[in-house]
C-alpha cells in the first residue's frame, strides 16, 4: 500500500513524464501569484514555449512534495524533458547566458526567440 507522500511523488513523476516542460509555480499561467513565478512564466511565454503549469497553491501536499522530490527548497521549479532545471534565478541566468535556448535545442523543445529583447 502506498503512502500519501508516495502518491504525491508518483503524481509529480507522471506529470513531469507526460509533459516536455513543466513549471511548478505559485498561481498559474493566467495569474502568477508571486514575482518569481511570474518571471519564469514570462520567460517561457516570451520564448513561446508550450508548458504545463502546476499551481502549488491549490494543494499543500504538492507544494511540499515537489520540494522533497527535487531536493530544492523554493518555488517555482522548472522541469524540461524530465530534468530539473532550477528556480527563477537559474532560469533567468540561463536565459541571459544563452544556455536556456541551448537546452531547449538539445532537448528538442520548440521555442521562438524572436520576441526576446536583448
N, CA, C and O atoms as a DFTB+ gen file, in Angstrom:
472 C
 N C O
     1  1       0.849      -1.196       0.000
     2  2       0.000       0.000       0.000
     3  2       0.884       1.244       0.000
     4  3       1.843       1.338       0.766
     5  1       0.553       2.184      -0.857
     6  2       1.375       3.392      -0.953
     7  2       0.938       4.429       0.083
     8  3      -0.225       4.486       0.482
     9  1       1.882       5.224       0.494
    10  2       1.601       6.295       1.441
    11  2       1.126       7.520       0.672
    12  3       1.356       7.618      -0.533
    13  1       0.468       8.454       1.348
    14  2       0.087       9.699       0.662
    15  2       1.293      10.406       0.042
    16  3       1.189      10.958      -1.053
    17  1       2.452      10.394       0.744
    18  2       3.667      11.011       0.202
    19  2       4.066      10.312      -1.095
    20  3       4.441      10.966      -2.069
    21  1       3.983       8.982      -1.103
    22  2       4.333       8.218      -2.301
    23  2       3.367       8.546      -3.436
    24  3       3.776       8.647      -4.593
    25  1       2.095       8.710      -3.108
    26  2       1.099       9.082      -4.121
    27  2       1.442      10.436      -4.746
    28  3       1.343      10.606      -5.961
    29  1       1.847      11.396      -3.910
    30  2       2.222      12.726      -4.404
    31  2       3.435      12.612      -5.314
    32  3       3.457      13.202      -6.394
    33  1       4.442      11.859      -4.890
    34  2       5.641      11.695      -5.715
    35  2       5.313      10.999      -7.029
    36  3       5.858      11.360      -8.072
    37  1       4.433      10.011      -6.991
    38  2       4.018       9.329      -8.226
    39  2       3.316      10.304      -9.160
    40  3       3.559      10.295     -10.366
    41  1       2.440      11.151      -8.600
    42  2       1.726      12.135      -9.419
    43  2       2.716      13.122     -10.038
    44  3       2.613      13.448     -11.220
    45  1       3.667      13.594      -9.244
    46  2       4.684      14.524      -9.751
    47  2       5.481      13.852     -10.869
    48  3       5.682      14.442     -11.930
    49  1       5.929      12.636     -10.637
    50  2       6.724      11.898     -11.623
    51  2       5.940      11.741     -12.929
    52  3       6.488      11.953     -14.011
    53  1       4.663      11.371     -12.830
    54  2       3.830      11.184     -14.019
    55  2       3.596      12.506     -14.754
    56  3       3.610      12.540     -15.984
    57  1       3.385      13.579     -14.018
    58  2       3.166      14.897     -14.628
    59  2       4.408      15.341     -15.389
    60  3       4.311      15.851     -16.505
    61  1       5.569      15.146     -14.785
    62  2       6.827      15.525     -15.430
    63  2       7.065      14.663     -16.673
    64  3       7.525      15.162     -17.701
    65  1       6.753      13.377     -16.575
    66  2       6.970      12.460     -17.696
    67  2       6.017      12.739     -18.861
    68  3       6.371      12.522     -20.020
    69  1       4.813      13.218     -18.553
    70  2       3.785      13.407     -19.576
    71  2       3.899      14.740     -20.319
    72  3       3.215      14.946     -21.322
    73  1       4.748      15.639     -19.841
    74  2       4.862      16.980     -20.422
    75  2       6.331      17.326     -20.645
    76  3       7.168      17.102     -19.771
    77  1       6.638      17.872     -21.819
    78  2       8.027      18.226     -22.125
    79  2       8.560      19.309     -21.191
    80  3       9.714      19.256     -20.766
    81  1       7.714      20.294     -20.872
    82  2       8.119      21.398     -19.997
    83  2       7.052      21.584     -18.932
    84  3       5.876      21.768     -19.246
    85  1       7.464      21.536     -17.674
    86  2       6.532      21.690     -16.546
    87  2       7.087      22.769     -15.624
    88  3       8.260      22.749     -15.250
    89  1       6.215      23.712     -15.266
    90  2       6.573      24.747     -14.298
    91  2       5.682      24.600     -13.071
    92  3       4.478      24.851     -13.125
    93  1       6.296      24.188     -11.965
    94  2       5.603      24.174     -10.683
    95  2       5.724      25.592     -10.154
    96  3       6.830      26.075      -9.909
    97  1       4.584      26.265      -9.975
    98  2       4.596      27.692      -9.675
    99  2       3.516      28.053      -8.675
   100  3       2.599      27.273      -8.421
   101  1       3.636      29.238      -8.115
   102  2       2.576      29.797      -7.282
   103  2       1.648      30.546      -8.224
   104  3       2.038      31.539      -8.839
   105  1       0.418      30.063      -8.333
   106  2      -0.535      30.601      -9.297
   107  2      -0.491      29.780     -10.568
   108  3      -0.059      28.627     -10.565
   109  1      -0.944      30.388     -11.659
   110  2      -0.940      29.688     -12.937
   111  2      -0.530      30.641     -14.051
   112  3      -0.218      31.806     -13.805
   113  1      -0.535      30.127     -15.283
   114  2      -0.111      30.935     -16.429
   115  2      -0.897      32.240     -16.525
   116  3      -0.343      33.286     -16.864
   117  1      -2.160      32.169     -16.232
   118  2      -3.029      33.338     -16.370
   119  2      -2.912      34.311     -15.203
   120  3      -3.203      35.498     -15.346
   121  1      -2.486      33.804     -14.046
   122  2      -2.383      34.671     -12.877
   123  2      -1.321      34.157     -11.906
   124  3      -1.647      33.540     -10.892
   125  1      -0.041      34.416     -12.222
   126  2       1.010      34.049     -11.262
   127  2       0.774      34.772      -9.939
   128  3       0.314      35.914      -9.916
   129  1       1.096      34.090      -8.835
   130  2       0.832      34.658      -7.518
   131  2       2.092      35.025      -6.747
   132  3       2.034      35.294      -5.547
   133  1       3.226      35.035      -7.434
   134  2       4.445      35.590      -6.826
   135  2       5.350      36.077      -7.937
   136  3       5.270      35.603      -9.070
   137  1       6.203      37.015      -7.611
   138  2       7.072      37.624      -8.605
   139  2       8.018      36.647      -9.271
   140  3       8.283      36.766     -10.467
   141  1       8.537      35.673      -8.516
   142  2       9.482      34.714      -9.082
   143  2       8.775      33.799     -10.084
   144  3       9.297      33.527     -11.165
   145  1       7.586      33.330      -9.713
   146  2       6.800      32.510     -10.648
   147  2       6.455      33.319     -11.894
   148  3       6.502      32.804     -13.011
   149  1       6.107      34.589     -11.696
   150  2       5.755      35.453     -12.829
   151  2       6.940      35.633     -13.771
   152  3       6.756      35.676     -14.987
   153  1       8.159      35.739     -13.228
   154  2       9.344      35.917     -14.069
   155  2       9.597      34.701     -14.954
   156  3       9.865      34.846     -16.146
   157  1       9.513      33.496     -14.375
   158  2       9.750      32.285     -15.168
   159  2       8.622      32.107     -16.183
   160  3       8.872      31.737     -17.330
   161  1       7.396      32.368     -15.770
   162  2       6.254      32.320     -16.683
   163  2       6.484      33.278     -17.856
   164  3       6.249      32.920     -19.011
   165  1       6.938      34.483     -17.557
   166  2       7.187      35.494     -18.591
   167  2       8.278      35.026     -19.564
   168  3       8.148      35.209     -20.774
   169  1       9.332      34.434     -19.047
   170  2      10.426      33.942     -19.892
   171  2       9.905      32.860     -20.837
   172  3      10.173      32.893     -22.038
   173  1       9.163      31.907     -20.288
   174  2       8.647      30.818     -21.129
   175  2       7.671      31.340     -22.169
   176  3       7.683      30.894     -23.317
   177  1       6.824      32.285     -21.770
   178  2       5.872      32.871     -22.721
   179  2       6.601      33.687     -23.793
   180  3       6.229      33.641     -24.965
   181  1       7.639      34.434     -23.395
   182  2       8.400      35.237     -24.354
   183  2       9.068      34.348     -25.393
   184  3       9.248      34.746     -26.543
   185  1       9.433      33.147     -24.979
   186  2      10.045      32.178     -25.894
   187  2       8.997      31.339     -26.629
   188  3       9.329      30.489     -27.455
   189  1       7.730      31.594     -26.312
   190  2       6.623      30.853     -26.923
   191  2       6.776      29.339     -26.706
   192  3       6.523      28.541     -27.609
   193  1       7.193      28.966     -25.497
   194  2       7.353      27.558     -25.131
   195  2       6.010      27.043     -24.613
   196  3       5.375      27.671     -23.767
   197  1       5.592      25.898     -25.132
   198  2       4.387      25.249     -24.634
   199  2       4.759      24.549     -23.326
   200  3       5.616      23.665     -23.314
   201  1       4.115      24.944     -22.226
   202  2       4.452      24.331     -20.939
   203  2       3.218      24.065     -20.103
   204  3       2.191      24.732     -20.231
   205  1       3.352      23.069     -19.244
   206  2       2.310      22.705     -18.289
   207  2       2.582      23.473     -17.009
   208  3       3.680      23.402     -16.456
   209  1       1.584      24.206     -16.539
   210  2       1.716      24.907     -15.263
   211  2       1.009      24.115     -14.174
   212  3      -0.100      23.618     -14.373
   213  1       1.657      24.002     -13.025
   214  2       1.074      23.342     -11.858
   215  2       1.057      24.352     -10.729
   216  3       2.107      24.806     -10.274
   217  1      -0.143      24.705     -10.276
   218  2      -0.323      25.678      -9.200
   219  2      -0.160      24.977      -7.854
   220  3      -1.062      24.273      -7.400
   221  1       0.991      25.174      -7.223
   222  2       1.253      24.508      -5.945
   223  2       0.412      25.089      -4.812
   224  3       0.330      24.497      -3.736
   225  1      -0.213      26.243      -5.046
   226  2      -1.043      26.860      -4.011
   227  2      -2.374      26.118      -3.826
   228  3      -3.048      26.296      -2.812
   229  1      -2.742      25.303      -4.792
   230  2      -4.015      24.580      -4.712
   231  2      -3.928      23.311      -3.880
   232  3      -4.954      22.770      -3.468
   233  1      -2.712      22.829      -3.629
   234  2      -2.554      21.564      -2.912
   235  2      -1.241      21.599      -2.130
   236  3      -0.156      21.545      -2.709
   237  1      -1.359      21.691      -0.824
   238  2      -0.155      21.792       0.017
   239  2       0.718      20.542      -0.087
   240  3       1.937      20.633       0.063
   241  1       0.117      19.377      -0.342
   242  2       0.926      18.163      -0.449
   243  2       1.806      18.228      -1.692
   244  3       2.925      17.715      -1.679
   245  1       1.321      18.848      -2.765
   246  2       2.149      19.028      -3.962
   247  2       3.190      20.114      -3.715
   248  3       4.343      19.985      -4.125
   249  1       2.774      21.184      -3.041
   250  2       3.710      22.279      -2.746
   251  2       4.913      21.766      -1.973
   252  3       6.052      22.098      -2.302
   253  1       4.668      20.957      -0.947
   254  2       5.765      20.408      -0.155
   255  2       6.414      19.228      -0.864
   256  3       7.626      19.034      -0.776
   257  1       5.606      18.441      -1.566
   258  2       6.108      17.243      -2.241
   259  2       7.114      17.554      -3.322
   260  3       8.088      16.818      -3.485
   261  1       6.904      18.634      -4.073
   262  2       7.840      18.972      -5.156
   263  2       9.187      19.404      -4.574
   264  3      10.232      19.162      -5.177
   265  1       9.160      20.035      -3.417
   266  2      10.424      20.437      -2.768
   267  2      11.229      19.202      -2.357
   268  3      12.450      19.171      -2.507
   269  1      10.544      18.197      -1.843
   270  2      11.196      16.946      -1.458
   271  2      11.661      16.192      -2.701
   272  3      12.779      15.679      -2.742
   273  1      10.801      16.130      -3.707
   274  2      11.079      15.400      -4.946
   275  2      12.356      15.911      -5.612
   276  3      13.194      15.122      -6.050
   277  1      12.496      17.226      -5.684
   278  2      13.629      17.838      -6.377
   279  2      14.815      18.110      -5.449
   280  3      15.922      18.395      -5.905
   281  1      14.565      18.017      -4.145
   282  2      15.553      18.422      -3.144
   283  2      15.937      19.892      -3.355
   284  3      17.106      20.265      -3.260
   285  1      14.922      20.713      -3.642
   286  2      15.104      22.145      -3.892
   287  2      14.066      22.868      -3.039
   288  3      12.886      22.524      -3.112
   289  1      14.457      23.858      -2.230
   290  2      13.548      24.396      -1.213
   291  2      12.528      25.431      -1.680
   292  3      11.625      25.782      -0.919
   293  1      12.647      25.928      -2.909
   294  2      11.796      27.047      -3.298
   295  2      10.967      26.744      -4.547
   296  3      11.246      25.816      -5.306
   297  1       9.948      27.563      -4.720
   298  2       9.059      27.552      -5.883
   299  2       9.288      28.889      -6.579
   300  3       9.420      29.890      -5.876
   301  1       9.344      28.980      -7.883
   302  2       8.981      27.975      -8.885
   303  2      10.103      26.979      -9.153
   304  3      11.259      27.186      -8.784
   305  1       9.708      25.883      -9.814
   306  2      10.657      24.867     -10.243
   307  2      10.330      24.496     -11.682
   308  3       9.182      24.202     -12.017
   309  1      11.351      24.516     -12.524
   310  2      11.181      24.211     -13.940
   311  2      11.801      22.860     -14.272
   312  3      12.939      22.568     -13.905
   313  1      11.017      22.043     -14.979
   314  2      11.476      20.752     -15.486
   315  2      11.386      20.769     -17.004
   316  3      10.393      21.231     -17.567
   317  1      12.417      20.267     -17.665
   318  2      12.428      20.161     -19.121
   319  2      12.778      18.725     -19.480
   320  3      13.855      18.232     -19.144
   321  1      11.857      18.063     -20.164
   322  2      12.041      16.661     -20.586
   323  2      12.484      15.791     -19.410
   324  3      13.400      14.978     -19.533
   325  1      11.821      15.976     -18.276
   326  2      12.079      15.159     -17.102
   327  2      13.241      15.607     -16.240
   328  3      13.465      15.051     -15.165
   329  1      13.985      16.605     -16.693
   330  2      15.165      17.064     -15.956
   331  2      14.843      18.330     -15.168
   332  3      14.289      19.287     -15.710
   333  1      15.197      18.324     -13.877
   334  2      15.022      19.514     -13.054
   335  2      16.062      20.546     -13.463
   336  3      17.262      20.274     -13.442
   337  1      15.593      21.731     -13.836
   338  2      16.476      22.802     -14.294
   339  2      16.815      23.751     -13.150
   340  3      17.982      24.086     -12.950
   341  1      15.812      24.185     -12.402
   342  2      16.060      25.073     -11.273
   343  2      14.915      26.033     -11.075
   344  3      13.816      25.850     -11.598
   345  1      15.205      27.074     -10.294
   346  2      14.212      28.085      -9.976
   347  2      14.416      29.346     -10.783
   348  3      15.090      29.331     -11.813
   349  1      13.844      30.423     -10.323
   350  2      13.812      31.689     -11.054
   351  2      15.206      32.211     -11.396
   352  3      15.473      32.535     -12.554
   353  1      16.097      32.298     -10.410
   354  2      17.426      32.861     -10.655
   355  2      18.192      32.048     -11.692
   356  3      18.834      32.609     -12.580
   357  1      18.123      30.732     -11.576
   358  2      18.842      29.861     -12.510
   359  2      18.272      30.012     -13.919
   360  3      19.030      30.125     -14.881
   361  1      16.946      30.015     -14.050
   362  2      16.321      30.149     -15.368
   363  2      16.680      31.498     -15.979
   364  3      17.003      31.577     -17.165
   365  1      16.625      32.554     -15.178
   366  2      16.957      33.891     -15.678
   367  2      18.423      33.961     -16.121
   368  3      18.725      34.506     -17.182
   369  1      19.328      33.412     -15.312
   370  2      20.751      33.410     -15.662
   371  2      21.006      32.576     -16.916
   372  3      21.806      32.965     -17.766
   373  1      20.332      31.434     -17.034
   374  2      20.491      30.597     -18.226
   375  2      20.009      31.331     -19.471
   376  3      20.628      31.232     -20.530
   377  1      18.905      32.068     -19.346
   378  2      18.386      32.838     -20.483
   379  2      19.419      33.885     -20.910
   380  3      19.731      34.005     -22.095
   381  1      19.940      34.633     -19.953
   382  2      20.892      35.706     -20.249
   383  2      22.179      35.170     -20.869
   384  3      22.803      35.849     -21.684
   385  1      22.580      33.956     -20.489
   386  2      23.822      33.370     -20.997
   387  2      23.612      32.599     -22.299
   388  3      24.571      32.096     -22.884
   389  1      22.352      32.503     -22.756
   390  2      22.062      31.735     -23.964
   391  2      21.951      30.237     -23.704
   392  3      21.791      29.450     -24.637
   393  1      22.036      29.846     -22.431
   394  2      22.013      28.425     -22.086
   395  2      20.600      27.834     -22.109
   396  3      20.439      26.635     -22.335
   397  1      19.586      28.656     -21.879
   398  2      18.221      28.135     -21.850
   399  2      17.785      27.694     -23.250
   400  3      17.248      26.600     -23.420
   401  1      18.017      28.541     -24.240
   402  2      17.648      28.153     -25.605
   403  2      18.525      26.993     -26.081
   404  3      18.056      26.137     -26.830
   405  1      19.787      26.952     -25.657
   406  2      20.654      25.814     -25.998
   407  2      20.099      24.522     -25.392
   408  3      20.119      23.471     -26.032
   409  1      19.607      24.609     -24.163
   410  2      18.989      23.445     -23.516
   411  2      17.762      22.998     -24.308
   412  3      17.589      21.808     -24.570
   413  1      16.910      23.953     -24.691
   414  2      15.726      23.608     -25.480
   415  2      16.130      22.958     -26.799
   416  3      15.495      22.000     -27.239
   417  1      17.186      23.475     -27.433
   418  2      17.689      22.863     -28.670
   419  2      18.130      21.418     -28.404
   420  3      17.764      20.505     -29.143
   421  1      18.910      21.225     -27.355
   422  2      19.432      19.893     -27.023
   423  2      18.310      18.908     -26.726
   424  3      18.390      17.734     -27.087
   425  1      17.254      19.398     -26.060
   426  2      16.160      18.525     -25.639
   427  2      15.062      18.417     -26.693
   428  3      14.129      17.629     -26.534
   429  1      15.164      19.198     -27.762
   430  2      14.149      19.136     -28.809
   431  2      12.845      19.819     -28.430
   432  3      11.773      19.393     -28.859
   433  1      12.930      20.875     -27.629
   434  2      11.750      21.639     -27.211
   435  2      11.609      22.847     -28.137
   436  3      12.545      23.629     -28.302
   437  1      10.434      22.985     -28.733
   438  2      10.196      24.097     -29.658
   439  2      10.093      25.413     -28.901
   440  3       9.505      25.481     -27.822
   441  1      10.677      26.459     -29.485
   442  2      10.587      27.803     -28.923
   443  2      10.774      28.801     -30.048
   444  3      11.176      28.454     -31.159
   445  1      10.474      30.050     -29.732
   446  2      10.649      31.147     -30.713
   447  2      11.283      32.305     -29.966
   448  3      10.625      32.954     -29.153
   449  1      12.551      32.569     -30.231
   450  2      13.277      33.613     -29.525
   451  2      13.118      34.991     -30.170
   452  3      13.746      35.953     -29.726
   453  1      12.288      35.100     -31.208
   454  2      12.187      36.361     -31.930
   455  2      11.587      37.492     -31.098
   456  3      11.797      38.663     -31.415
   457  1      10.840      37.162     -30.030
   458  2      10.208      38.201     -29.210
   459  2      11.084      38.647     -28.050
   460  3      10.737      39.577     -27.323
   461  1      12.222      37.978     -27.881
   462  2      13.111      38.357     -26.773
   463  2      13.779      39.692     -27.075
   464  3      14.155      39.983     -28.211
   465  1      13.912      40.482     -26.034
   466  2      14.654      41.742     -26.174
   467  2      16.021      41.533     -25.551
   468  3      16.169      40.777     -24.591
   469  1      16.985      42.185     -26.086
   470  2      18.372      41.994     -25.607
   471  2      18.560      42.582     -24.234
   472  3      19.656      42.514     -23.678
